[in-house]
Amino acid sequence: MILKHNPERAPTRAGFTLMEMLVVVAIIVALAGMGGYYFLGQQKDALKSTAKVQLQTLTQPCKTYALKHAGQFPPSLESLLTEDEYGVVYLERQDALYDPWSTATNVRPYQYSQAGQNNGGRAPDISCTTPDGQVIGNWMSMKGR
């Protein structure tokens, strides 16, 4: 069968117009922007949750230290990394002392107070400050205990 060209028949399009392509690209960019905004919000919340868990994790070795040292909490968090007179090392990793917002060029250690005023003396105060200025402390989840 041989096909003939019919001059009365309208030509069919073989592709997309520039305007159609621009609309599709604009939609993709808008969706990516909304997704990125949502993702960054979730990342901030995840870092705050990580800090809360790490603060509680650091509180336990401090309490264990106090059990072996007549109720006295360690003088600093760094002292948990070294062997005490009983031969116990309470923390094995130096990076456990840094908050989740620390980077290789900006090390942010947790703040420590041996007296534990915010914890009523039951535990030392360990805290950090988020980049947006919110203070997160181990006493926040210990209230009510």
Helices and strands as residue ranges (DSSP letters): H 18-68, G 78-81, G 94-97, E 111-113, G 117-119, E 125-129, E 135-137, H 139-142
